[in-house]
Amino acid sequence: MGLMDLVQDFAGASGNADHAKVAGGLLEELQSQPGGIGGVLQAFQQNGMGGVAQQWANGQTQPANPSDIEAGLGGSGMIDSIAQRTGLSPTVVKAGLAAAVPILVHHMVSNGHVTADGQPTGSTPEAGSLLQSLLQRMG
C-alpha cells in the first residue's frame, strides 16, 4: 500500500480529506527532496522563521498560520509541488501544511530523527507509519 492509498483510506474516515491529502503530498515531497524534514527546518531558519520552527520542535503543535508556512518555505517550491501532486490549490495546501508541519516537526525532533536545527541523526522512520501517526494527530 502506497502513501496516497493510506491517505485515501484515512480521508474517507476523517472530517478533512484535504488535510489528509496535503499530509500525504508533504511526505511524498520530503522523500524526493534532499534533506527531508531537516531541509524544511533549515528553510524556516534561513527565511527568518526559526523561532516558529523551534516552538514546534518543543511541542507547540497547534496549527500554524498559513502565512507563516508560506514565509518559512519561501523559495523552496514545495507548496506548488504539493499542490501539483494532490490537485489542490496552493491556498488549500498552505492550510493543510499549517496543520501538518507543526506535528511533523515535533514528531521528528522528539523521536530523535532530526535535531531542532534540521541536522539528520541517521534514524529515518518508515514513511507509511509516519503518515499514519501524522494523520491520527491531525484527525
Number of C-alpha atoms within 10 A of each C-alpha: 6 10 19 21 12 18 24 15 12 20 19 11 11 16 11 14 18 19 25 31 26 28 29 30 26 28 22 19 18 18 13 10 13 11 15 19 25 23 19 23 28 20 21 25 19 13 15 11 18 18 11 18 28 20 15 23 24 15 15 15 22 14 17 21 14 18 13 16 24 22 15 23 22 15 11 13 10 20 25 16 16 25 20 14 16 18 14 15 13 17 15 16 29 25 20 25 27 22 26 25 25 24 23 25 28 22 21 22 24 15 13 15 20 24 17 23 18 23 16 19 12 9 11 14 12 8 16 18 12 18 24 18 14 21 23 12 13 19 15
